[in-house]
Amino acid sequence: MNNFLQQEKCFITTLSPVHMGCGEDYYPTQYVIDDGTMYVFDEMQMSKALGSQLMADLAKLAETGDRALMSIQTEINKQKDKLKNYSEHLIPVASGVQGIYASRIGKTKQQASNKLEIQRTFYNPFDSLPVITGSGIKGAIRTAILDEVNKDKSLSQTVSGVINSAALQKELLDYQRVDEDPMRLLKFSDSSYHHADNLNATEVLFAASRKRMPREGQEVNKMPVMLECIAPWRSRSFVCDMALVDRTFAEKNARKKLQLPDDLEAVAAACNRYYRPKLEKELEFLRRQGYSHTNNSESIWSEKLRTLLTGELKRALDSNTVFLLRLGKHGGAEDKTLNGVRSIRIMRPRPQQPDFRDKTTEVRLAASNVGDTQNLMPFGWVLVELGEQALPETMAFIREMAEPSYSRLKQDADRHAQQQKMLAEQQAKEKEERDKREAEARAEAERVAALAAMSSEMRQIAELRERANSGEDRGKGPGCQLADDVRKLVGAAVDWQQTDKEAALEAVLELLEHLGINPKKNDKWKKRLTALKE
């Protein structure tokens, strides 16, 4: 650190699935799903896999009216074996996601809803790996700092009623213009995914709505939202730079005390004060409702995480060298709003007006199947270390929870090897066909050139030989078209120069054998050959 800038490298570990929205979707014309894996491809990869003819066929399908999209989806799925070989972006998918894909791909609206879009998490366009944005981290920290400044107070008169977020923030942080916002002094870099053991970065899950207080016999909401998430249990897989400009320099310029923590440890303390009880409360809620259970017993991840929060992780959080954040979508309005001023719009059946409460009636949880009521996980929880800390028990727990992904590494390696083998075979076949076409083209060019260099007489002979070599009228005797053209050649060749006549005679004998004509037993052909020999 120096007198002007406090800076630290932060290591981020995912404790649950994280979806950082980017406003983009994967469409079923950009992927196929097979064997628990989504194979994503771009237009160039599709063109290489399918070739010009199939791409032209897809273009024609696009002109078929209302059923165009479904027809294209169906055809793309039929060609999945080819497309899989060229896909460089592979993502594990939950079993229920593959089931929905299989049941819906190419179906009409009457048979099933055709929505197969999958919301994409924020990513680096150069390698398709997920990114946790500095703005996303800063937004989560901003909420914690605002809540600490507010100290659970209710709305003031200046911002009471319908909450004006901008006005509330300006009041709490005491600024008017953007360039006066004290949070400008807190800076974060974007962070791209990098895992030491190359575990898969993302997976496709459902965001399932579940009641906070479900009634007995109440049907589960089965409206599926499919989304790509940064996978849980990825230890130190994101690294970002966190910096805080020394407030004394900023206050000299601003001439007022800034509503901002003094140092990075104080920032971590604000986050822990806000997020830590929320995580503990959510884990208890999931346990109590059975949402985090597996086979009616609390899941290992939930039980062990709660234990860590009373042991090693508690000590680290208490020291403020480590802090919790909740990032991205589906983290719940309660974890993105301030205590004391929370007012969440709750929609009610028409014609009733929306209600405003300090708690939601539903939660969004990560699920493998749309109807799951157990084995559900919350979205968005991450652990942030100010510098790499000594957390052996926590990291061992993360490693244990990631075991299915480690097991998948071997499958992915085998899949990649098979993919490369099939790709090599396909490319070798394409090269063979290309070489064959090129050889044929060269041969045709040489043939045309050779014919052009011949005399008119020799060209007639060569053309008849080519027709015979192609198999035309083989064994059909004197009544066919080729036999008639040979007869015409003989009639013309009688007046040719001697060398050309001799070449014609040689060719005619070959052609008659091809046609199945024996001139010794056919008086007409015998006379024609005699005339040609004179």
KEFI-268291 format. One record per residue (C-alpha): residue in one letter; chain; x, y, z. Coordinates in nm, 2 decimals. Layout:
BEGIN
R resn chain      u      v      w
R    A     A      X      Y      Z
...
END
This chain:
BEGIN
R resn chain      u      v      w
R    M     A   0.00   0.00   0.00
R    N     A   0.11   0.37  -0.04
R    N     A  -0.02   0.69   0.10
R    F     A  -0.26   0.75  -0.18
R    L     A  -0.40   0.41  -0.27
R    Q     A  -0.48   0.10  -0.08
R    Q     A  -0.48  -0.20  -0.31
R    E     A  -0.53  -0.57  -0.27
R    K     A  -0.57  -0.87  -0.49
R    C     A  -0.89  -1.05  -0.42
R    F     A  -0.96  -1.42  -0.47
R    I     A  -1.32  -1.52  -0.53
R    T     A  -1.46  -1.87  -0.45
R    T     A  -1.82  -1.96  -0.56
R    L     A  -2.03  -2.11  -0.28
R    S     A  -2.34  -2.15  -0.50
R    P     A  -2.44  -2.10  -0.87
R    V     A  -2.39  -1.74  -0.99
R    H     A  -2.57  -1.59  -1.29
R    M     A  -2.44  -1.25  -1.40
R    G     A  -2.69  -1.14  -1.67
R    C     A  -2.55  -1.01  -2.00
R    G     A  -2.88  -0.97  -2.20
R    E     A  -2.79  -1.26  -2.43
R    D     A  -2.95  -1.60  -2.48
R    Y     A  -2.83  -1.93  -2.63
R    Y     A  -3.09  -2.02  -2.89
R    P     A  -3.16  -2.37  -3.01
R    T     A  -3.01  -2.28  -3.35
R    Q     A  -2.68  -2.22  -3.17
R    Y     A  -2.65  -2.54  -2.97
R    V     A  -2.74  -2.91  -2.95
R    I     A  -2.77  -3.11  -2.63
R    D     A  -2.65  -3.47  -2.60
R    D     A  -2.52  -3.69  -2.32
R    G     A  -2.56  -3.42  -2.05
R    T     A  -2.36  -3.16  -2.24
R    M     A  -2.46  -2.86  -2.44
R    Y     A  -2.24  -2.81  -2.75
R    V     A  -2.24  -2.44  -2.86
R    F     A  -2.13  -2.34  -3.20
R    D     A  -2.11  -2.01  -3.40
R    E     A  -2.21  -1.96  -3.76
R    M     A  -1.86  -2.04  -3.89
R    Q     A  -1.83  -2.36  -3.70
R    M     A  -2.18  -2.46  -3.82
R    S     A  -2.08  -2.39  -4.18
R    K     A  -1.76  -2.60  -4.15
R    A     A  -1.96  -2.89  -3.99
R    L     A  -2.26  -2.89  -4.23
R    G     A  -2.10  -2.78  -4.56
R    S     A  -2.24  -2.55  -4.82
R    Q     A  -2.52  -2.78  -4.94
R    L     A  -2.67  -2.83  -4.59
R    M     A  -2.63  -2.46  -4.51
R    A     A  -2.82  -2.38  -4.83
R    D     A  -3.09  -2.63  -4.72
R    L     A  -3.12  -2.45  -4.39
R    A     A  -3.15  -2.12  -4.58
R    K     A  -3.44  -2.26  -4.78
R    L     A  -3.61  -2.38  -4.46
R    A     A  -3.60  -2.02  -4.33
R    E     A  -3.84  -1.93  -4.61
R    T     A  -4.10  -2.18  -4.52
R    G     A  -4.32  -1.95  -4.31
R    D     A  -4.46  -2.01  -3.96
R    R     A  -4.29  -2.35  -3.92
R    A     A  -3.94  -2.22  -4.04
R    L     A  -3.78  -2.20  -3.69
R    M     A  -3.91  -2.54  -3.58
R    S     A  -3.79  -2.70  -3.91
R    I     A  -3.45  -2.54  -3.87
R    Q     A  -3.42  -2.66  -3.51
R    T     A  -3.52  -3.01  -3.61
R    E     A  -3.27  -3.02  -3.89
R    I     A  -2.99  -2.89  -3.67
R    N     A  -3.06  -3.15  -3.41
R    K     A  -3.05  -3.42  -3.68
R    Q     A  -2.70  -3.30  -3.77
R    K     A  -2.58  -3.29  -3.40
R    D     A  -2.31  -3.55  -3.45
R    K     A  -2.14  -3.33  -3.71
R    L     A  -2.19  -3.02  -3.51
R    K     A  -2.05  -3.17  -3.19
R    N     A  -1.72  -3.23  -3.36
R    Y     A  -1.68  -2.86  -3.44
R    S     A  -1.81  -2.71  -3.11
R    E     A  -1.53  -2.56  -2.90
R    H     A  -1.77  -2.45  -2.62
R    L     A  -1.91  -2.74  -2.41
R    I     A  -2.13  -2.68  -2.10
R    P     A  -2.27  -2.95  -1.86
R    V     A  -2.65  -2.94  -1.84
R    A     A  -2.88  -3.06  -1.57
R    S     A  -3.08  -3.37  -1.64
R    G     A  -3.41  -3.18  -1.65
R    V     A  -3.27  -2.94  -1.91
R    Q     A  -3.17  -3.22  -2.14
R    G     A  -3.52  -3.37  -2.09
R    I     A  -3.70  -3.05  -2.19
R    Y     A  -3.47  -3.01  -2.49
R    A     A  -3.55  -3.36  -2.61
R    S     A  -3.92  -3.32  -2.56
R    R     A  -3.95  -2.98  -2.73
R    I     A  -3.69  -2.95  -3.01
R    G     A  -3.88  -2.89  -3.33
R    K     A  -4.22  -2.93  -3.18
R    T     A  -4.52  -2.71  -3.28
R    K     A  -4.68  -2.48  -3.03
R    Q     A  -4.98  -2.71  -3.00
R    Q     A  -4.75  -3.00  -2.90
R    A     A  -4.53  -2.81  -2.65
R    S     A  -4.40  -2.46  -2.58
R    N     A  -4.11  -2.41  -2.82
R    K     A  -3.92  -2.18  -2.59
R    L     A  -3.57  -2.32  -2.56
R    E     A  -3.37  -2.01  -2.50
R    I     A  -3.11  -2.04  -2.23
R    Q     A  -3.00  -1.72  -2.05
R    R     A  -2.63  -1.66  -2.08
R    T     A  -2.41  -1.54  -1.80
R    F     A  -2.16  -1.26  -1.86
R    Y     A  -1.86  -1.38  -2.05
R    N     A  -1.54  -1.30  -2.23
R    P     A  -1.61  -1.30  -2.60
R    F     A  -1.26  -1.42  -2.69
R    D     A  -1.27  -1.75  -2.49
R    S     A  -1.64  -1.77  -2.39
R    L     A  -1.54  -1.81  -2.02
R    P     A  -1.75  -1.63  -1.76
R    V     A  -1.66  -1.29  -1.62
R    I     A  -1.75  -1.14  -1.28
R    T     A  -1.76  -0.77  -1.35
R    G     A  -1.61  -0.51  -1.13
R    S     A  -1.93  -0.32  -1.14
R    G     A  -2.12  -0.63  -1.02
R    I     A  -1.89  -0.66  -0.72
R    K     A  -1.90  -0.29  -0.65
R    G     A  -2.28  -0.29  -0.67
R    A     A  -2.31  -0.57  -0.41
R    I     A  -2.06  -0.38  -0.18
R    R     A  -2.25  -0.06  -0.23
R    T     A  -2.56  -0.21  -0.09
R    A     A  -2.38  -0.33   0.22
R    I     A  -2.22   0.02   0.27
R    L     A  -2.55   0.20   0.22
R    D     A  -2.71  -0.03   0.47
R    E     A  -2.44   0.04   0.73
R    V     A  -2.48   0.41   0.68
R    N     A  -2.86   0.39   0.71
R    K     A  -2.84   0.18   1.03
R    D     A  -3.18   0.02   0.98
R    K     A  -3.36   0.36   0.99
R    S     A  -3.69   0.40   0.81
R    L     A  -3.74   0.63   0.51
R    S     A  -3.69   1.00   0.56
R    Q     A  -3.96   1.25   0.45
R    T     A  -3.75   1.34   0.14
R    V     A  -3.77   0.99   0.00
R    S     A  -4.07   0.84   0.17
R    G     A  -4.35   0.67  -0.02
R    V     A  -4.25   0.49  -0.34
R    I     A  -3.87   0.44  -0.30
R    N     A  -3.66   0.65  -0.52
R    S     A  -3.33   0.46  -0.51
R    A     A  -3.12   0.74  -0.66
R    A     A  -3.26   0.99  -0.41
R    L     A  -3.21   0.75  -0.12
R    Q     A  -2.84   0.69  -0.21
R    K     A  -2.77   1.06  -0.25
R    E     A  -2.92   1.12   0.10
R    L     A  -2.73   0.85   0.27
R    L     A  -2.39   0.91   0.10
R    D     A  -2.44   1.29   0.11
R    Y     A  -2.37   1.38  -0.25
R    Q     A  -2.56   1.55  -0.54
R    R     A  -2.36   1.49  -0.85
R    V     A  -2.21   1.16  -0.98
R    D     A  -1.86   1.30  -0.95
R    E     A  -1.92   1.36  -0.58
R    D     A  -2.03   1.00  -0.51
R    P     A  -1.78   0.87  -0.25
R    M     A  -1.81   0.52  -0.40
R    R     A  -1.61   0.65  -0.69
R    L     A  -1.30   0.60  -0.47
R    L     A  -1.36   0.23  -0.44
R    K     A  -1.25   0.05  -0.76
R    F     A  -1.26  -0.31  -0.89
R    S     A  -1.13  -0.48  -1.20
R    D     A  -1.33  -0.73  -1.40
R    S     A  -1.23  -1.09  -1.33
R    S     A  -1.22  -1.38  -1.58
R    Y     A  -1.26  -1.74  -1.49
R    H     A  -0.94  -1.94  -1.43
R    H     A  -0.94  -2.27  -1.23
R    A     A  -0.61  -2.43  -1.13
R    D     A  -0.75  -2.78  -1.22
R    N     A  -0.95  -2.67  -1.53
R    L     A  -1.29  -2.76  -1.39
R    N     A  -1.58  -2.66  -1.61
R    A     A  -1.66  -2.30  -1.56
R    T     A  -2.04  -2.30  -1.61
R    E     A  -2.34  -2.53  -1.61
R    V     A  -2.70  -2.50  -1.72
R    L     A  -2.97  -2.52  -1.44
R    F     A  -3.32  -2.41  -1.38
R    A     A  -3.41  -2.10  -1.17
R    A     A  -3.71  -2.25  -0.99
R    S     A  -3.96  -2.04  -0.79
R    R     A  -4.06  -2.19  -0.45
R    K     A  -4.29  -2.05  -0.19
R    R     A  -4.14  -1.93   0.14
R    M     A  -4.43  -2.08   0.32
R    P     A  -4.57  -2.36   0.10
R    R     A  -4.92  -2.49   0.18
R    E     A  -4.98  -2.86   0.20
R    G     A  -5.09  -2.99  -0.14
R    Q     A  -5.00  -2.67  -0.31
R    E     A  -4.86  -2.74  -0.66
R    V     A  -4.50  -2.65  -0.74
R    N     A  -4.45  -2.37  -0.99
R    K     A  -4.32  -2.56  -1.29
R    M     A  -4.26  -2.26  -1.53
R    P     A  -3.90  -2.33  -1.62
R    V     A  -3.63  -2.06  -1.66
R    M     A  -3.31  -2.22  -1.80
R    L     A  -2.99  -2.03  -1.74
R    E     A  -2.62  -2.07  -1.76
R    C     A  -2.45  -2.02  -1.42
R    I     A  -2.10  -2.00  -1.30
R    A     A  -2.06  -2.34  -1.13
R    P     A  -2.06  -2.36  -0.75
R    W     A  -1.76  -2.48  -0.55
R    R     A  -1.49  -2.32  -0.77
R    S     A  -1.21  -2.23  -0.54
R    R     A  -1.03  -1.90  -0.61
R    S     A  -1.14  -1.92  -0.97
R    F     A  -1.17  -1.54  -1.01
R    V     A  -0.90  -1.29  -0.92
R    C     A  -0.96  -0.92  -0.92
R    D     A  -0.79  -0.60  -0.80
R    M     A  -0.96  -0.40  -0.53
R    A     A  -0.84  -0.05  -0.46
R    L     A  -0.95   0.23  -0.24
R    V     A  -0.83   0.59  -0.29
R    D     A  -0.72   0.74   0.05
R    R     A  -1.02   0.95   0.17
R    T     A  -0.80   1.23   0.31
R    F     A  -0.69   1.32  -0.04
R    A     A  -1.05   1.31  -0.16
R    E     A  -1.19   1.50   0.14
R    K     A  -0.94   1.79   0.08
R    N     A  -1.09   1.83  -0.26
R    A     A  -1.45   1.78  -0.15
R    R     A  -1.42   1.98   0.18
R    K     A  -1.65   1.74   0.36
R    K     A  -1.63   1.40   0.53
R    L     A  -1.71   1.12   0.29
R    Q     A  -1.95   0.84   0.39
R    L     A  -1.71   0.56   0.31
R    P     A  -1.52   0.30   0.51
R    D     A  -1.16   0.40   0.60
R    D     A  -0.98   0.10   0.46
R    L     A  -1.04  -0.23   0.27
R    E     A  -1.08  -0.42   0.60
R    A     A  -1.36  -0.18   0.69
R    V     A  -1.52  -0.25   0.35
R    A     A  -1.50  -0.62   0.42
R    A     A  -1.65  -0.56   0.77
R    A     A  -1.95  -0.38   0.61
R    C     A  -2.01  -0.67   0.37
R    N     A  -1.99  -0.92   0.65
R    R     A  -2.23  -0.72   0.87
R    Y     A  -2.48  -0.72   0.59
R    Y     A  -2.44  -1.05   0.41
R    R     A  -2.32  -1.29   0.67
R    P     A  -2.65  -1.31   0.87
R    K     A  -2.84  -1.33   0.55
R    L     A  -2.64  -1.64   0.44
R    E     A  -2.68  -1.80   0.78
R    K     A  -3.06  -1.72   0.78
R    E     A  -3.10  -1.86   0.43
R    L     A  -2.92  -2.18   0.51
R    E     A  -3.15  -2.23   0.81
R    F     A  -3.46  -2.15   0.60
R    L     A  -3.36  -2.40   0.33
R    R     A  -3.29  -2.66   0.60
R    R     A  -3.62  -2.60   0.78
R    Q     A  -3.82  -2.61   0.46
R    G     A  -3.64  -2.92   0.33
R    Y     A  -3.53  -2.74   0.01
R    S     A  -3.16  -2.82   0.08
R    H     A  -3.23  -3.18   0.17
R    T     A  -3.14  -3.49  -0.03
R    N     A  -3.35  -3.80   0.04
R    N     A  -3.52  -3.62   0.33
R    S     A  -3.18  -3.55   0.50
R    E     A  -2.99  -3.22   0.50
R    S     A  -2.75  -3.21   0.21
R    I     A  -2.38  -3.24   0.29
R    W     A  -2.30  -2.90   0.14
R    S     A  -2.56  -2.72   0.36
R    E     A  -2.46  -2.90   0.68
R    K     A  -2.09  -2.85   0.63
R    L     A  -2.12  -2.49   0.52
R    R     A  -2.32  -2.41   0.83
R    T     A  -2.06  -2.59   1.04
R    L     A  -1.78  -2.39   0.88
R    L     A  -1.96  -2.07   0.96
R    T     A  -1.92  -2.15   1.33
R    G     A  -1.56  -2.26   1.29
R    E     A  -1.27  -2.17   1.05
R    L     A  -1.48  -1.95   0.83
R    K     A  -1.63  -1.77   1.12
R    R     A  -1.28  -1.68   1.24
R    A     A  -1.18  -1.56   0.90
R    L     A  -1.50  -1.35   0.86
R    D     A  -1.45  -1.21   1.21
R    S     A  -1.10  -1.09   1.11
R    N     A  -1.24  -0.92   0.80
R    T     A  -0.97  -1.06   0.58
R    V     A  -1.25  -1.26   0.41
R    F     A  -1.60  -1.14   0.33
R    L     A  -1.92  -1.27   0.18
R    L     A  -2.11  -1.12  -0.12
R    R     A  -2.42  -1.21  -0.31
R    L     A  -2.38  -1.15  -0.68
R    G     A  -2.60  -1.16  -0.99
R    K     A  -2.96  -1.24  -1.06
R    H     A  -3.20  -1.44  -0.85
R    G     A  -3.03  -1.35  -0.52
R    G     A  -3.36  -1.21  -0.39
R    A     A  -3.48  -0.86  -0.34
R    E     A  -3.42  -0.89   0.04
R    D     A  -3.04  -0.92  -0.02
R    K     A  -3.03  -0.62  -0.25
R    T     A  -3.22  -0.37  -0.05
R    L     A  -3.17  -0.19   0.28
R    N     A  -3.30  -0.29   0.62
R    G     A  -3.56  -0.05   0.74
R    V     A  -3.64   0.09   0.40
R    R     A  -3.72  -0.23   0.22
R    S     A  -4.04  -0.22   0.02
R    I     A  -4.08  -0.51  -0.23
R    R     A  -4.36  -0.51  -0.48
R    I     A  -4.57  -0.83  -0.45
R    M     A  -4.79  -0.89  -0.75
R    R     A  -5.14  -1.02  -0.67
R    P     A  -5.42  -1.17  -0.89
R    R     A  -5.62  -0.91  -1.09
R    P     A  -5.80  -0.69  -1.02
R    Q     A  -5.61  -0.66  -0.69
R    Q     A  -5.34  -0.40  -0.67
R    P     A  -4.98  -0.49  -0.60
R    D     A  -4.88  -0.51  -0.23
R    F     A  -4.56  -0.38  -0.08
R    R     A  -4.38  -0.58   0.19
R    D     A  -4.04  -0.61   0.35
R    K     A  -4.02  -0.98   0.25
R    T     A  -4.08  -1.18  -0.06
R    T     A  -4.34  -1.46  -0.08
R    E     A  -4.12  -1.67  -0.31
R    V     A  -3.75  -1.75  -0.36
R    R     A  -3.56  -1.84  -0.67
R    L     A  -3.35  -2.15  -0.62
R    A     A  -3.12  -2.35  -0.85
R    A     A  -3.27  -2.68  -0.95
R    S     A  -3.18  -2.98  -1.18
R    N     A  -3.55  -3.04  -1.26
R    V     A  -3.84  -2.80  -1.28
R    G     A  -4.04  -3.00  -1.02
R    D     A  -3.77  -3.05  -0.76
R    T     A  -3.86  -2.96  -0.40
R    Q     A  -3.53  -3.10  -0.26
R    N     A  -3.16  -3.07  -0.36
R    L     A  -3.21  -2.70  -0.43
R    M     A  -2.94  -2.43  -0.39
R    P     A  -2.95  -2.05  -0.35
R    F     A  -2.80  -1.83  -0.62
R    G     A  -2.52  -1.59  -0.60
R    W     A  -2.31  -1.66  -0.29
R    V     A  -1.94  -1.61  -0.31
R    L     A  -1.65  -1.59  -0.07
R    V     A  -1.39  -1.31  -0.12
R    E     A  -1.04  -1.32   0.02
R    L     A  -0.83  -1.00   0.07
R    G     A  -0.51  -1.17  -0.05
R    E     A  -0.49  -1.55  -0.04
R    Q     A  -0.57  -1.66   0.32
R    A     A  -0.50  -1.98   0.51
R    L     A  -0.83  -2.16   0.49
R    P     A  -0.74  -2.53   0.48
R    E     A  -1.08  -2.66   0.61
R    T     A  -1.28  -2.43   0.38
R    M     A  -1.08  -2.52   0.07
R    A     A  -1.10  -2.89   0.16
R    F     A  -1.48  -2.86   0.18
R    I     A  -1.49  -2.68  -0.16
R    R     A  -1.27  -2.95  -0.31
R    E     A  -1.51  -3.22  -0.17
R    M     A  -1.82  -3.05  -0.30
R    A     A  -1.65  -3.02  -0.65
R    E     A  -1.58  -3.39  -0.66
R    P     A  -1.85  -3.46  -0.93
R    S     A  -1.68  -3.20  -1.15
R    Y     A  -1.34  -3.36  -1.09
R    S     A  -1.50  -3.69  -1.19
R    R     A  -1.63  -3.53  -1.51
R    L     A  -1.27  -3.42  -1.60
R    K     A  -1.20  -3.77  -1.72
R    Q     A  -1.53  -3.79  -1.92
R    D     A  -1.45  -3.45  -2.07
R    A     A  -1.10  -3.56  -2.17
R    D     A  -1.24  -3.88  -2.33
R    R     A  -1.51  -3.67  -2.50
R    H     A  -1.26  -3.43  -2.63
R    A     A  -1.04  -3.71  -2.75
R    Q     A  -1.33  -3.87  -2.93
R    Q     A  -1.43  -3.53  -3.07
R    Q     A  -1.08  -3.48  -3.20
R    K     A  -1.08  -3.83  -3.35
R    M     A  -1.41  -3.79  -3.53
R    L     A  -1.31  -3.44  -3.64
R    A     A  -0.99  -3.57  -3.78
R    E     A  -1.17  -3.85  -3.96
R    Q     A  -1.43  -3.61  -4.10
R    Q     A  -1.16  -3.36  -4.21
R    A     A  -0.97  -3.65  -4.37
R    K     A  -1.28  -3.76  -4.56
R    E     A  -1.35  -3.40  -4.66
R    K     A  -0.99  -3.37  -4.79
R    E     A  -1.02  -3.69  -4.98
R    E     A  -1.34  -3.57  -5.15
R    R     A  -1.18  -3.23  -5.21
R    D     A  -0.87  -3.39  -5.36
R    K     A  -1.09  -3.61  -5.57
R    R     A  -1.29  -3.31  -5.70
R    E     A  -0.97  -3.12  -5.77
R    A     A  -0.82  -3.42  -5.96
R    E     A  -1.13  -3.46  -6.16
R    A     A  -1.13  -3.09  -6.24
R    R     A  -0.76  -3.11  -6.35
R    A     A  -0.84  -3.42  -6.56
R    E     A  -1.13  -3.24  -6.72
R    A     A  -0.92  -2.94  -6.79
R    E     A  -0.65  -3.16  -6.95
R    R     A  -0.91  -3.34  -7.15
R    V     A  -1.06  -3.02  -7.29
R    A     A  -0.71  -2.89  -7.36
R    A     A  -0.61  -3.21  -7.54
R    L     A  -0.93  -3.21  -7.75
R    A     A  -0.87  -2.85  -7.84
R    A     A  -0.52  -2.94  -7.96
R    M     A  -0.64  -3.23  -8.18
R    S     A  -0.74  -3.22  -8.54
R    S     A  -1.11  -3.23  -8.62
R    E     A  -1.08  -3.60  -8.73
R    M     A  -0.90  -3.71  -8.41
R    R     A  -1.14  -3.51  -8.19
R    Q     A  -1.44  -3.71  -8.34
R    I     A  -1.26  -4.03  -8.26
R    A     A  -1.17  -3.92  -7.90
R    E     A  -1.52  -3.81  -7.83
R    L     A  -1.67  -4.15  -7.93
R    R     A  -1.41  -4.33  -7.72
R    E     A  -1.50  -4.12  -7.42
R    R     A  -1.86  -4.21  -7.46
R    A     A  -1.77  -4.58  -7.47
R    N     A  -1.54  -4.54  -7.16
R    S     A  -1.83  -4.39  -6.97
R    G     A  -2.03  -4.71  -7.04
R    E     A  -2.28  -4.57  -7.29
R    D     A  -2.47  -4.84  -7.48
R    R     A  -2.24  -5.12  -7.38
R    G     A  -2.34  -5.45  -7.55
R    K     A  -2.65  -5.30  -7.71
R    G     A  -2.56  -5.40  -8.07
R    P     A  -2.62  -5.21  -8.40
R    G     A  -2.95  -5.05  -8.32
R    C     A  -2.84  -4.80  -8.05
R    Q     A  -2.73  -4.43  -8.07
R    L     A  -2.36  -4.50  -8.02
R    A     A  -2.36  -4.76  -8.30
R    D     A  -2.53  -4.51  -8.53
R    D     A  -2.26  -4.24  -8.45
R    V     A  -1.98  -4.49  -8.51
R    R     A  -2.14  -4.57  -8.85
R    K     A  -2.14  -4.20  -8.94
R    L     A  -1.77  -4.18  -8.83
R    V     A  -1.68  -4.46  -9.07
R    G     A  -1.87  -4.29  -9.35
R    A     A  -1.68  -3.97  -9.30
R    A     A  -1.34  -4.14  -9.24
R    V     A  -1.34  -4.30  -9.58
R    D     A  -1.22  -3.96  -9.73
R    W     A  -0.96  -3.89  -9.45
R    Q     A  -0.59  -3.90  -9.49
R    Q     A  -0.43  -4.23  -9.45
R    T     A  -0.30  -4.19  -9.09
R    D     A  -0.64  -4.06  -8.97
R    K     A  -0.81  -4.35  -9.15
R    E     A  -0.59  -4.59  -8.97
R    A     A  -0.66  -4.43  -8.63
R    A     A  -1.03  -4.44  -8.71
R    L     A  -1.01  -4.81  -8.80
R    E     A  -0.84  -4.89  -8.47
R    A     A  -1.10  -4.70  -8.28
R    V     A  -1.40  -4.85  -8.46
R    L     A  -1.28  -5.20  -8.39
R    E     A  -1.27  -5.11  -8.02
R    L     A  -1.61  -4.95  -8.03
R    L     A  -1.77  -5.24  -8.21
R    E     A  -1.63  -5.48  -7.94
R    H     A  -1.78  -5.24  -7.68
R    L     A  -2.12  -5.25  -7.86
R    G     A  -2.11  -5.63  -7.89
R    I     A  -2.10  -5.62  -8.27
R    N     A  -1.89  -5.89  -8.45
R    P     A  -1.81  -5.75  -8.79
R    K     A  -1.72  -6.10  -8.92
R    K     A  -2.08  -6.20  -8.87
R    N     A  -2.24  -5.87  -8.97
R    D     A  -2.23  -5.82  -9.34
R    K     A  -2.31  -5.44  -9.32
R    W     A  -2.03  -5.37  -9.08
R    K     A  -1.79  -5.60  -9.27
R    K     A  -1.84  -5.39  -9.59
R    R     A  -1.80  -5.06  -9.39
R    L     A  -1.47  -5.18  -9.25
R    T     A  -1.35  -5.30  -9.59
R    A     A  -1.42  -4.95  -9.73
R    L     A  -1.23  -4.79  -9.45
R    K     A  -0.92  -5.02  -9.51
R    E     A  -0.89  -4.92  -9.88
END
